[in-house]
Amino acid sequence: QVQLIESGGGLVQTGGSLRLSCAASGLSFGSYGMAWFRQAPEKEREFVAAISSGGSGSRYADSVRDRFFISRDNDENTVHLQMNSLKPEDTAVYYCAAGRSSTWTMMRGEHINYWGKGTLVTVSS
């Protein structure tokens, strides 16, 4: 059974930082591209960042580029999202996703095989 378990969410002030983690099990982790999506209240889920299966390639939404950084550890089956200079508009539930696809495809929300249950990030003004 595949599981993606997110952690690291919480309450932070504007300008602060958080590091999200996603622990994967039950899949051949190194064969999957990994991504983070988020969903704010009353909004649709949106792409945040993706990283290729080997970790050499990544993509970011324009709204988080140069503030957020995605990384992965294929030995530990984990993917991380370092979030810096947080803004109130970053408040959302953040979801980890796995897909046997490119970062371009995952950015479009296509060919996502597995989703985590999410972790809440709240940025206070």
C-alpha positions as protocol buffer text, in pm:
chain_id: "A"
residue {
  index: 1
  type: GLN
  ca { x: 0 y: 0 z: 0 }
}
residue {
  index: 2
  type: VAL
  ca { x: 143 y: 333 z: -106 }
}
residue {
  index: 3
  type: GLN
  ca { x: 156 y: 605 z: 156 }
}
residue {
  index: 4
  type: LEU
  ca { x: 268 y: 965 z: 131 }
}
residue {
  index: 5
  type: ILE
  ca { x: 275 y: 1129 z: 472 }
}
residue {
  index: 6
  type: GLU
  ca { x: 334 y: 1501 z: 499 }
}
residue {
  index: 7
  type: SER
  ca { x: 469 y: 1676 z: 806 }
}
residue {
  index: 8
  type: GLY
  ca { x: 611 y: 2012 z: 908 }
}
residue {
  index: 9
  type: GLY
  ca { x: 310 y: 2235 z: 867 }
}
residue {
  index: 10
  type: GLY
  ca { x: 207 y: 2487 z: 1128 }
}
residue {
  index: 11
  type: LEU
  ca { x: 159 y: 2851 z: 1211 }
}
residue {
  index: 12
  type: VAL
  ca { x: 428 y: 3101 z: 1116 }
}
residue {
  index: 13
  type: GLN
  ca { x: 449 y: 3478 z: 1092 }
}
residue {
  index: 14
  type: THR
  ca { x: 491 y: 3667 z: 768 }
}
residue {
  index: 15
  type: GLY
  ca { x: 853 y: 3649 z: 657 }
}
residue {
  index: 16
  type: GLY
  ca { x: 918 y: 3327 z: 843 }
}
residue {
  index: 17
  type: SER
  ca { x: 1022 y: 2986 z: 718 }
}
residue {
  index: 18
  type: LEU
  ca { x: 894 y: 2630 z: 733 }
}
residue {
  index: 19
  type: ARG
  ca { x: 1024 y: 2302 z: 600 }
}
residue {
  index: 20
  type: LEU
  ca { x: 771 y: 2048 z: 487 }
}
residue {
  index: 21
  type: SER
  ca { x: 859 y: 1681 z: 452 }
}
residue {
  index: 22
  type: CYS
  ca { x: 687 y: 1396 z: 277 }
}
residue {
  index: 23
  type: ALA
  ca { x: 775 y: 1039 z: 370 }
}
residue {
  index: 24
  type: ALA
  ca { x: 692 y: 784 z: 101 }
}
residue {
  index: 25
  type: SER
  ca { x: 645 y: 410 z: 140 }
}
residue {
  index: 26
  type: GLY
  ca { x: 513 y: 123 z: -65 }
}
residue {
  index: 27
  type: LEU
  ca { x: 651 y: 245 z: -398 }
}
residue {
  index: 28
  type: SER
  ca { x: 976 y: 247 z: -587 }
}
residue {
  index: 29
  type: PHE
  ca { x: 1049 y: 601 z: -478 }
}
residue {
  index: 30
  type: GLY
  ca { x: 1342 y: 664 z: -711 }
}
residue {
  index: 31
  type: SER
  ca { x: 1119 y: 593 z: -1011 }
}
residue {
  index: 32
  type: TYR
  ca { x: 872 y: 868 z: -933 }
}
residue {
  index: 33
  type: GLY
  ca { x: 870 y: 1236 z: -988 }
}
residue {
  index: 34
  type: MET
  ca { x: 753 y: 1415 z: -676 }
}
residue {
  index: 35
  type: ALA
  ca { x: 561 y: 1737 z: -638 }
}
residue {
  index: 36
  type: TRP
  ca { x: 391 y: 1969 z: -393 }
}
residue {
  index: 37
  type: PHE
  ca { x: 53 y: 2120 z: -452 }
}
residue {
  index: 38
  type: ARG
  ca { x: -152 y: 2345 z: -226 }
}
residue {
  index: 39
  type: GLN
  ca { x: -514 y: 2437 z: -178 }
}
residue {
  index: 40
  type: ALA
  ca { x: -619 y: 2756 z: -5 }
}
residue {
  index: 41
  type: PRO
  ca { x: -968 y: 2797 z: 144 }
}
residue {
  index: 42
  type: GLU
  ca { x: -1233 y: 2826 z: -126 }
}
residue {
  index: 43
  type: LYS
  ca { x: -974 y: 2796 z: -402 }
}
residue {
  index: 44
  type: GLU
  ca { x: -873 y: 2520 z: -638 }
}
residue {
  index: 45
  type: ARG
  ca { x: -565 y: 2310 z: -576 }
}
residue {
  index: 46
  type: GLU
  ca { x: -260 y: 2458 z: -745 }
}
residue {
  index: 47
  type: PHE
  ca { x: 88 y: 2343 z: -835 }
}
residue {
  index: 48
  type: VAL
  ca { x: 377 y: 2460 z: -616 }
}
residue {
  index: 49
  type: ALA
  ca { x: 691 y: 2268 z: -710 }
}
residue {
  index: 50
  type: ALA
  ca { x: 809 y: 1943 z: -866 }
}
residue {
  index: 51
  type: ILE
  ca { x: 1133 y: 1748 z: -878 }
}
residue {
  index: 52
  type: SER
  ca { x: 1240 y: 1477 z: -1118 }
}
residue {
  index: 53
  type: SER
  ca { x: 1288 y: 1117 z: -1010 }
}
residue {
  index: 54
  type: GLY
  ca { x: 1666 y: 1152 z: -992 }
}
residue {
  index: 55
  type: GLY
  ca { x: 1655 y: 1498 z: -839 }
}
residue {
  index: 56
  type: SER
  ca { x: 1835 y: 1677 z: -1119 }
}
residue {
  index: 57
  type: GLY
  ca { x: 1541 y: 1878 z: -1247 }
}
residue {
  index: 58
  type: SER
  ca { x: 1282 y: 2095 z: -1076 }
}
residue {
  index: 59
  type: ARG
  ca { x: 1002 y: 2335 z: -1157 }
}
residue {
  index: 60
  type: TYR
  ca { x: 829 y: 2602 z: -954 }
}
residue {
  index: 61
  type: ALA
  ca { x: 514 y: 2805 z: -972 }
}
residue {
  index: 62
  type: ASP
  ca { x: 588 y: 3170 z: -1043 }
}
residue {
  index: 63
  type: SER
  ca { x: 434 y: 3267 z: -710 }
}
residue {
  index: 64
  type: VAL
  ca { x: 694 y: 3074 z: -509 }
}
residue {
  index: 65
  type: ARG
  ca { x: 1004 y: 3082 z: -728 }
}
residue {
  index: 66
  type: ASP
  ca { x: 1314 y: 3200 z: -542 }
}
residue {
  index: 67
  type: ARG
  ca { x: 1133 y: 3159 z: -208 }
}
residue {
  index: 68
  type: PHE
  ca { x: 1055 y: 2785 z: -203 }
}
residue {
  index: 69
  type: PHE
  ca { x: 1299 y: 2503 z: -276 }
}
residue {
  index: 70
  type: ILE
  ca { x: 1217 y: 2138 z: -338 }
}
residue {
  index: 71
  type: SER
  ca { x: 1463 y: 1858 z: -268 }
}
residue {
  index: 72
  type: ARG
  ca { x: 1456 y: 1481 z: -228 }
}
residue {
  index: 73
  type: ASP
  ca { x: 1654 y: 1206 z: -63 }
}
residue {
  index: 74
  type: ASN
  ca { x: 1615 y: 881 z: -253 }
}
residue {
  index: 75
  type: ASP
  ca { x: 1795 y: 688 z: 18 }
}
residue {
  index: 76
  type: GLU
  ca { x: 1542 y: 804 z: 279 }
}
residue {
  index: 77
  type: ASN
  ca { x: 1238 y: 806 z: 45 }
}
residue {
  index: 78
  type: THR
  ca { x: 1159 y: 1162 z: 139 }
}
residue {
  index: 79
  type: VAL
  ca { x: 1091 y: 1487 z: -39 }
}
residue {
  index: 80
  type: HIS
  ca { x: 1115 y: 1827 z: 124 }
}
residue {
  index: 81
  type: LEU
  ca { x: 984 y: 2174 z: 56 }
}
residue {
  index: 82
  type: GLN
  ca { x: 1182 y: 2455 z: 214 }
}
residue {
  index: 83
  type: MET
  ca { x: 959 y: 2761 z: 232 }
}
residue {
  index: 84
  type: ASN
  ca { x: 1116 y: 3099 z: 301 }
}
residue {
  index: 85
  type: SER
  ca { x: 985 y: 3455 z: 314 }
}
residue {
  index: 86
  type: LEU
  ca { x: 636 y: 3324 z: 373 }
}
residue {
  index: 87
  type: LYS
  ca { x: 338 y: 3544 z: 294 }
}
residue {
  index: 88
  type: PRO
  ca { x: -24 y: 3527 z: 413 }
}
residue {
  index: 89
  type: GLU
  ca { x: -122 y: 3418 z: 62 }
}
residue {
  index: 90
  type: ASP
  ca { x: 88 y: 3105 z: 111 }
}
residue {
  index: 91
  type: THR
  ca { x: -169 y: 2987 z: 367 }
}
residue {
  index: 92
  type: ALA
  ca { x: -306 y: 2655 z: 241 }
}
residue {
  index: 93
  type: VAL
  ca { x: -312 y: 2283 z: 287 }
}
residue {
  index: 94
  type: TYR
  ca { x: 0 y: 2148 z: 119 }
}
residue {
  index: 95
  type: TYR
  ca { x: -15 y: 1809 z: -53 }
}
residue {
  index: 96
  type: CYS
  ca { x: 263 y: 1577 z: -156 }
}
residue {
  index: 97
  type: ALA
  ca { x: 219 y: 1395 z: -487 }
}
residue {
  index: 98
  type: ALA
  ca { x: 398 y: 1117 z: -675 }
}
residue {
  index: 99
  type: GLY
  ca { x: 384 y: 1045 z: -1044 }
}
residue {
  index: 100
  type: ARG
  ca { x: 564 y: 841 z: -1306 }
}
residue {
  index: 101
  type: SER
  ca { x: 595 y: 1148 z: -1520 }
}
residue {
  index: 102
  type: SER
  ca { x: 803 y: 1452 z: -1597 }
}
residue {
  index: 103
  type: THR
  ca { x: 806 y: 1766 z: -1389 }
}
residue {
  index: 104
  type: TRP
  ca { x: 634 y: 1942 z: -1681 }
}
residue {
  index: 105
  type: THR
  ca { x: 347 y: 1693 z: -1673 }
}
residue {
  index: 106
  type: MET
  ca { x: 319 y: 1703 z: -1295 }
}
residue {
  index: 107
  type: MET
  ca { x: 315 y: 2083 z: -1305 }
}
residue {
  index: 108
  type: ARG
  ca { x: 1 y: 2053 z: -1518 }
}
residue {
  index: 109
  type: GLY
  ca { x: -151 y: 1820 z: -1259 }
}
residue {
  index: 110
  type: GLU
  ca { x: -146 y: 1528 z: -1499 }
}
residue {
  index: 111
  type: HIS
  ca { x: -42 y: 1168 z: -1442 }
}
residue {
  index: 112
  type: ILE
  ca { x: -33 y: 1198 z: -1064 }
}
residue {
  index: 113
  type: ASN
  ca { x: -44 y: 843 z: -928 }
}
residue {
  index: 114
  type: TYR
  ca { x: -57 y: 910 z: -555 }
}
residue {
  index: 115
  type: TRP
  ca { x: -151 y: 1190 z: -317 }
}
residue {
  index: 116
  type: GLY
  ca { x: -84 y: 1253 z: 47 }
}
residue {
  index: 117
  type: LYS
  ca { x: -351 y: 1377 z: 286 }
}
residue {
  index: 118
  type: GLY
  ca { x: -197 y: 1717 z: 333 }
}
residue {
  index: 119
  type: THR
  ca { x: -50 y: 1938 z: 602 }
}
residue {
  index: 120
  type: LEU
  ca { x: -180 y: 2282 z: 692 }
}
residue {
  index: 121
  type: VAL
  ca { x: 40 y: 2590 z: 666 }
}
residue {
  index: 122
  type: THR
  ca { x: -93 y: 2912 z: 815 }
}
residue {
  index: 123
  type: VAL
  ca { x: 94 y: 3238 z: 769 }
}
residue {
  index: 124
  type: SER
  ca { x: -20 y: 3519 z: 995 }
}
residue {
  index: 125
  type: SER
  ca { x: 8 y: 3882 z: 895 }
}
